[in-house]
Amino acid sequence: MFTGPIDTLLIFSLLAPIIYWIGVKVNFRKLIDYWATLGFIIASYFMYILYEAIKSGKIMIVTVANGLLPISSIFEIDALGIFMGGLFVFIGLLTSIYSMRYMERDSGLTEYYILLMLMVAGMVGVVFAGDFFTFFIFWEIMCITSYVLVAFRKAQWEPVEAGFKYLIMSASGSVMVLFAMSMLYGMTGTLNFAYLGSIISTMPINYWSILALAFMIIGFGIKASVVPMHSWLPDAHPAAPSSISAMLSGVVIKAGAYALIRTLMIIFIPGAYNWQFILAILAVLTMTVGNIMALLQTDLKRLLAFSSIAQMGYVIFGLSLATYYGLTGSIFHVMNHAIMKSLLFLCAGAFLYAVESRDLNQLAGIGRKMKATGIMFIVGSLALAGIPPLNGFQSEWMILLAGIEKGALQSVWYLLSAIMLLNILFSVAYYLRLIQILMLKKPTRISNRAKEAPLTMLIPMGVLAVLCIVIGVYPGPFVNFSSSAAEAVVDASQYISAIVK
Amino acid sequence: MLNNNLMLYAILIPIIASPIAFFLGKKIGRVWNGILSTFALGLSTVLLLSYWNPVLSSGPITESYGIWIGLFKIDISFLMDHLSLPIVLLISGISTLAALYSITYMTHEHDQEIYFTCLLLFVAGMIGVVLASNLILFYLFWEMMLIPSYFLIAYWGSGRPRIIGFKYFMFTHAGAACLFFGILWAYALGGTFNMMQLSTALQTAPLSSLRWIMILMFIGFAVKLAIFPVHTWLPDAHAEAPTPISVLLSGVMIKCGAYAMARITLAMFPSTVITVSHALLILAVITMLWGGIMAFAQTDIKRLLAYSSISQAGYIVFGLMSLYTLGIAGGLFHILNHGIAKALLFMVAGAIIYTTGIRDINKLGGLASKMPITTVAALCGALSIAGTPPFGGFASEWMIFAGAFQAEYMLLGALAIIATIITVGYYLRMIKKVFFGTSPRSLSKVREAPIYMLIPLSILTFFTIIYGIFPLIPMEVLYPAAESIGKLFIGG
């Protein structure tokens, strides 16, 4: 009904309690873990089929609920949607493999996997949606499941507090999006992206559309942790179980970035609304604040969370250029950051699993005891620092290049690009500090106890670390995929003409 | 007939050998690991050496391996010409010797398998920098040599390695960021990353932007080469790194900066270099004098050598920025001579530290009778750098000075010659204190360094002499390179 991947995840999560019950009966409690992993594998397979179907630049339209076109609920799947959806399911799969051992000390695993699968289903729905109504339903599925997952370890005060803060901030963001949607509906009588795009771009700019645009940017900006709407993130991401932190930092904030890309490029087209400069200022602010705050942290996961904010700044900066190269870099960076940051959170989780600590002073030298995890951690942090030949570098230089190209037209963009470069340089300092503390220092009493992480945790980390290197050394096909995704939004007419005849 | 994949193999062999060294390292032990690394690097050297005749007879050779990033029309291609051939040979040759040298030197160190892994990657990065023919690939290798060398310094260094490593990393990375901004800016104006096409594509670009690009890139190279205001990372990093790595850092890594200056700053931005060359010459002279004077003040033998490297980097830039063929040829030749001689001197220092455990030259003395081969090697290296005939350094230094006088920089040329006197001074002081005079009683049992250290020492000593007596052998390759760069400036 909702296309293969979403259906699979929904069905698997609905059946999960029964599987759990069977697992208890046959005395094999791990059954539920395998069930979730199986669900993600099948969802990935369906995602691949969808990819094959739209590979050659086609746009697939799936009607969810009947009705005449401007009103009906549909999915409109283009290259960008597949790109993002594939990424979500892939990271979800790795997370669920990782959770097999990582979550073994927790209870309530059935709920955990149901929420995880629902969250991924929600995200996939968000990127497939062809109208705001469908979009918002899946958006809320994603949001509500993520609130609960942040507060999953409800016996401790920290996750509950962080989850509550996240709930309040994110929900107000959702409300703003809802309000903007209602304004758009009032102006045009439709919620369909394509119709909105074709109507809004021909309408004269008025206060209502500007207000709707502002609400959209703020609402999605909260989810994408754009400064100054970021303050929930450094609390929520560290407090969640590490596997969920990897999902949140790796992909959930990317749903916010996706929503910004889609609405800004299709509906409020840059030619008419000129949001580029304002967004660039927000982006530069985001990366600077993220990087400076990350430098001051002593909590490993909190540091990584701030670094996510900084990295979202790069993504938003690429979007704010609104050029083909800029969006290619931006979308490519979404993928790279998802890989790198999930890798680092999973590594942090492995450290946490080994010694039950996130404090850098206690973790010092742990890499010497956990060599495999340590080396993967080095790969991930160097990649995040934008060091070639790793993947972070490849997308960062594309964003920078697009910025400098724009500088040839308006020299203020030279300055903004230079600030981004300085930020990348600045971020190297704390990644290097992380490497030095975790790998090069003498082990402390606590980190001396550490043992290497179990195999099912090492495998997802290994896959991500290898991807970091492979994308860095041989970026060609990945860049092509991202550029076709960028093409799908830069040229809005294709997306619009698939629906508006 | 030449197989047309050899350049890729020359880079790939160390890269492929590095995981082997890592995974097998614990099993096969230090000696075999070292032999494996030496063999891999030696193989690269031989592959690169096979380009000698083809380049001499038929000029530049380009090898292309298809598209790398289609969107930006970047292909994987390497270039071997008169400029890159001698420098890449210097890099791979000295790296081979350094790997051989590491076998004994690293005896008492920990985690040797990671050491050899990093060493191999480091060398692969340096070879790649010199061979790369487009700027993104160039930058990629440029940074690829930074990371392993950072770990080599921060993990096995002496003193306060983590802080020194951090300083090294941040300095060079900041330089690289400037370089990178320049590269991207050049693409924004020229529309290509290919070095060959870019210099023509940039001819129509506005001069003000070009000057910024040139300066940004120059800063990147200058940090690597340790030119005066951005040199402060070098004495720490080169002095505290494990000695075989000091050999590579001082002997060859900073030469990548010099190579890039010739290849990119001079050859791609001739119209803007002319406008700033005078300022850069002054900077070069300051670097020479500063490095020389600071070397005089050192008592730590490796720190002395490190400051001497700064001073010599000044000579190289001085030669290149004279913008006359003779000076450029001298600068390029000095890259080779200084690389060989400084690698030799660091190996000598390593041999002394290995056998005596002392780095302070005031506490050493009278080693000449106990370590005769090392002493001869030290003398040859020191005299070569000081520019004494018949050693290699003499040949290159007089060409540098001749180039400066040809360009009518009389005062600066005279100052440069004065800097040579300083060089002689601090080297003779070092030689006297270390090898002559009375030997402290604690050193009475010192013997000659082990054989794995003496082999590389002897080979390098041989080259310092050969290049002095027969300078035409390297000049045969280098002079056409200098000529083609010099041509860009005549009448400019």
Chai-1 contact restraints between the chains, C-beta under 6 A:
chainA,res_idxA,chainB,res_idxB,connection_type,confidence,min_distance_angstrom,max_distance_angstrom,comment,restraint_id
A,I387,B,E143,contact,1.0,0.0,6.0,A-B,restraint_1
A,P388,B,L140,contact,1.0,0.0,6.0,A-B,restraint_2
A,P388,B,E143,contact,1.0,0.0,6.0,A-B,restraint_3
A,P389,B,L140,contact,1.0,0.0,6.0,A-B,restraint_4
A,L400,B,L184,contact,1.0,0.0,6.0,A-B,restraint_5
A,L401,B,L184,contact,1.0,0.0,6.0,A-B,restraint_6
A,I404,B,L184,contact,1.0,0.0,6.0,A-B,restraint_7
A,I404,B,W185,contact,1.0,0.0,6.0,A-B,restraint_8
A,I404,B,A188,contact,1.0,0.0,6.0,A-B,restraint_9
A,E405,B,A188,contact,1.0,0.0,6.0,A-B,restraint_10
A,A408,B,A188,contact,1.0,0.0,6.0,A-B,restraint_11
A,L421,B,A177,contact,1.0,0.0,6.0,A-B,restraint_12
A,L421,B,F181,contact,1.0,0.0,6.0,A-B,restraint_13
A,L425,B,A174,contact,1.0,0.0,6.0,A-B,restraint_14
A,L425,B,A177,contact,1.0,0.0,6.0,A-B,restraint_15
A,V428,B,H173,contact,1.0,0.0,6.0,A-B,restraint_16
A,L432,B,F169,contact,1.0,0.0,6.0,A-B,restraint_17
A,Q436,B,R162,contact,1.0,0.0,6.0,A-B,restraint_18
A,L440,B,A154,contact,1.0,0.0,6.0,A-B,restraint_19
A,L440,B,R162,contact,1.0,0.0,6.0,A-B,restraint_20
A,P475,B,I69,contact,1.0,0.0,6.0,A-B,restraint_21
A,G476,B,W68,contact,1.0,0.0,6.0,A-B,restraint_22
A,G476,B,I69,contact,1.0,0.0,6.0,A-B,restraint_23
A,G476,B,G70,contact,1.0,0.0,6.0,A-B,restraint_24
A,V479,B,I69,contact,1.0,0.0,6.0,A-B,restraint_25
A,V479,B,L71,contact,1.0,0.0,6.0,A-B,restraint_26
A,S483,B,L71,contact,1.0,0.0,6.0,A-B,restraint_27
